[in-house]
Amino acid sequence: MAKPKVTVWLGTRKGSYGLTSDASRKKWSVRGPYHVGNDVFHVVADPREPRSVYALVNSGWFGPRVFRSKDGGTKWNEVAPPMMALGKDRQHDETGAAERGPIVNLWHLTPGPENEPGSWFLGIDPAALFRSDDRGASWTGMDGLNQHRTRPKWNPGAGGMCLHSIVLDPTRPKRMYAGISAAGVFRSDDGGEHWTPKNVGVQVGFQPEKNPEVGQCVHKIVLDPADPTTVYRQDHDGIHVSHDSADTWKRVGKVLDHDFGFVVTAPKALPGEAFFAPLEPMSRLGAGGQLQVYRWSERTRKFTPTVKGRPFPGDLGTHRDALDSDGLDPAGLYLGTTTGQLFVSPDGAKSWLEVPYRFPAIHSVSVAPAPAGV
């Protein structure tokens, strides 16, 4: 059996980077930058074709573009963006879809199921979801969500009206989730044909109506790998957990000084645990000059700080896709900051180290799947 190798992809303010380490995850080699000078919001390796890597590149000059590498990130070629698929949507003025106009940014990519090679889901600003079944050569708008009856009530958050989270349930092939800022979480149980808002229990502190059907500013959602009916959610208005596939939510972060934040991950090797990095709501920086990562335990129903002392002090913040975890045991966690640091925990958040390389502001951190047989 081959020795495990870990690859982490970064999307940054000025390009994308690939980092590689062995299973110790203590020494890292850095490749890049690719797509130099461009905002790269997300970089994702295909778990079904590990040599294939996709990047969402946003440029003020050339617009939003999708790139694909077939050789693990050495060479990149542009594939079709979903812009052409908007023509059909613009015919439906009564739905509000015509108000979307041109694509502002490409936000998030999620690979389709293992038994559907070539399938991808793409979220954009203004909030819309697209599907490709030919490795990005063409895209189709998913009208069940894009023309949802609640769309006139959706509003942009500070980062735009972005569809930033796309999550597939590995145990139910037709179930998937989408997170939209600021509209909330939606779930489909039929492969994306129909969608239902799933925000019961999540209050909205910045609107007159505190318990609306939609309008919540969700920042990130993930499923618990050991029990996908457990969903973790980081909102503008706090940290929430659901134990019924997002039908209802309970806010669990009030015990913290702040439970505003952007990131969350749930490592495979730590069932029933999720990690959050809260920020001060106004400054959007770590409280007291120290970015903290908290471990949430479903067993104890408590939060535990994982960053001991002040190993990386300073005014640090994160973007919503800037925390990920790998599939090894012990779990590796990877946290990127808006000031270009990448922090790594190789031991399930018992300790943290900083990769000795200063990147541009990090938008996203994505761990590539391990090759088959590892």
PyMOL commands that set and color helices and strands:
alter all, ss='L'
color gray80, all
select helices_A, chain A and resi 82-89+93-95+97-100+143-146+151-153+253-255+287-289
alter helices_A, ss='H'
color red, helices_A
select strands_A, chain A and resi 5-12+15-22+29-34+39-46+49-59+63-69+77-79+105-111+120-125+128-132+140-141+162-168+176-181+184-188+196-197+218-224+227-235+238-242+250-251+261-265+273-278+294-297+302-305+323-325+333-336+342-345+353-354+362-367
alter strands_A, ss='S'
color yellow, strands_A
deselect
rebuild
show_as cartoon
